[in-house]
Structure formats: structure tokens, C-alpha cells
Amino acid sequence: MSEFAGLTAVVTGGASGIGAAAAAILADRGADVAVLDLSPDGAKFGFRCDVSDDGEVKAAIDAVAAQFGGIDVLVNNAGIGAAGDVAANDDAEWHRVLDVNVLGMVRTTRAALPHLRKSSKAAVVNTCSIAAWAGLPNRALYSASKGAILALTLAMATDHLADNIRINCVCPGTADTPWVGRLLDAAPDPAAERAALQARQPMGRLVTADEVGHAIAYLASPLSGSTTGTALAVDGGMYGLRPRPRA
């Protein structure tokens, strides 16, 4: 497939996990893909960028646009995790996570808007999470950030209808990524924790990074020209299915 031929895509947090999968899939489908990451060294077109630094974001976005002649697709994927209930993290950690996960998307989108407005096939895809609508245990801060991303996606999609910029988000369930791997490694019983996470999703397994990457590509594709303001769950059925426990 080559529906992205001639288009330039920017993927934040694109050096590993879901971001790397999305970047590879977009490139396979014909896009020129620029990876913005704290450590983008392995990317073909990598730009060092800390999404919590507005100056770095503006510089990276402008560099991509200058190199490729514009920006058509923005994948806001960079983010960090947090564990614990509402009392587990101090104000500084709340500010840090919200700054990266929410304001990071604000900064990159704000910087990319002048370029996206010039594209006839402009699309933004935000990486959200099922944590935006499911009450997951010990994820208060993380869930708050993802809930904000869901609301932000809908507001942005409305605001930029007149600009012909489609804005959607993808909501993964628990995915088999390096970040989740580190969480499992830190658990008292990693095998039991993995089994519990798998069982929580009706399909009985973790989501793969490639599966989320393909969903991102679908939302970003010009072939999905009537899809905007949508939250696409990639969660093994966790959003809407309530099966009986497996024997």
C-alpha cells in the first residue's frame, strides 16, 4: 500500500514501542517519516526533541518542515507513565506527567499547525489509552493525563474542522512494549502480573505495538477522510465486552 506516498509524517516518541511501530508502518506505506524523540539515533530521519521544552519542539518541527517541504501527518505519541493512587505522587510528579503527556501534545500540535493547514491531507493522531475511560487500579495520575488527551482530541477535532485537519486518538489496552516490560520486571512476581494483565483483556493476551501502529496508520490515512473526532480502542475487547470468566 502507498496511500502515504508524497506525505510527510512526524511521530513523537517514535524511537521505541508503539511510536517505532507506527513510524515503520507509515514508512512502509510510502510516507517520509521524521522521528522526534529524546534518543532518536536509530531512526532514518531522527530529530532530538523533548516535548516538555517548547523551544526544542518548535525547532524540531521547523527542521522537519524545512527538510521535507511541509508536514501532513502528526502522531502525538510521546508520553510517560505513573503508578499509584491519587495520594501516591506529589505535586511535582503530577506536573511532570501532565506536562509531558498533555502539554507535550499541545506544544507539538501548536508548532505543526501552520504546516498542517497547508496540507490537503492533514491528520493528527494522539496516543490515548483505555485508562481514559476505564478505572484501572493504581493509575490515578496516568489516567488523569489520558482522560485529558481524550477531551483534548475532541476539542481539537472540532476547532480544526475549518482547517480540514482530521484529529483522532487511538486508545490501546495494555500493550507488550518496553515500558510495560519494565513494569513487569519490577513486580514481585512478573509472571503472575503478566498473566493478570492478559486476563484483564477479553482476548486473553496483551496488545502488540504493531496492532496499535496499524490503527494509527488507519486514522492518519487519506483513505479515512471522513473519520475525525474518533477514539479508536485497540484493547482486545476491554472497552465493550464483558465475557464470563474462562474456565
Secondary structure as UniProt FT lines:
FT   TURN            3..6
FT   STRAND          8..12
FT   TURN            13..15
FT   HELIX           17..28
FT   TURN            29..30
FT   STRAND          32..37
FT   TURN            41..42
FT   TURN            44..45
FT   STRAND          46..48
FT   TURN            51..52
FT   HELIX           54..68
FT   STRAND          73..76
FT   TURN            86..87
FT   HELIX           91..98
FT   HELIX           99..103
FT   HELIX           104..116
FT   TURN            117..118
FT   TURN            120..121
FT   STRAND          123..127
FT   HELIX           130..132
FT   TURN            137..138
FT   HELIX           140..159
FT   TURN            160..164
FT   STRAND          166..172
FT   HELIX           178..186
FT   HELIX           190..200
FT   TURN            202..203
FT   HELIX           209..220
FT   HELIX           222..224
FT   TURN            225..226
FT   STRAND          231..234
FT   TURN            236..240
//
